[in-house]
């Protein structure tokens, strides 16, 4: 299995960030925990918030892992 390409879009006005994995929108994350859950559902099991914050496979747009409020 290849590693999914993950894009986390800039925060919306409500603070959520849209998440796309391999071209499919998975939903809106409001925290690193939410993002970790999305990635687990996409097949990246065992990830926690720290793993997500440091992952090279995530393309953060409009701010990094610490940016959740617009």
N, C-alpha and C positions, 0 to 999 in steps of 0.2 A: 504494500500500500504506500502510495506517495504521500508526502506531507502536504496537507491542505494549505492553500494560500489564503490568508486571513486579512481582511481589510476592516478596520474600525474607523468609521466616518466621524467628522467633527460633531461636537455636542450640539444637540438641538436646543431650542429655547427652554425646554423642560429638563435639560441635563442629560437625556438619554443619548446613546450613540448607536447608530445602526451598525449591524455586524454582518459581513458577507464572508462566506467560506466557499472557495472554489466556484465563485460566480453566483452562489445562491444566498439570498438574504435570509438570515436565520431569525432576525428580530431586532429588538432594541434593548441594549444593555444599559443599566443605570449604575453599574459598579463593576469592579474587577471580578467579584464573585459571580455576577450574572454572566460575564464574558467566559469565565471558566466553565460554567454550566453549559453554555452554548458549544464550547469547544469539546466538552466531554460528549455531548450528543452527536457531534460531528466525527467522533472516533478518537479523540485525543484524551484518553482516560488517565486519571490520576493527576491531573493538573490542578494546582491551587492558585490563589491570587498572586503569590510571589512568582510562580512559574510564568503566568500570563504577563506580568509586568516586565519580565526579563526576556521574553521569547523573541528570537530573531525572525520568526516566520510571520509575525504580525506587522502589518503596515499601518501605522497610526497616522491618521489625517486630522489636521486641526488641533494638534496637541497630543502629548504622550499619555501613558497610562494613568497619570495623576490628574488629567483634565476631564472632568465630568460635568461641569456647569458652564453654560455659554456666557 
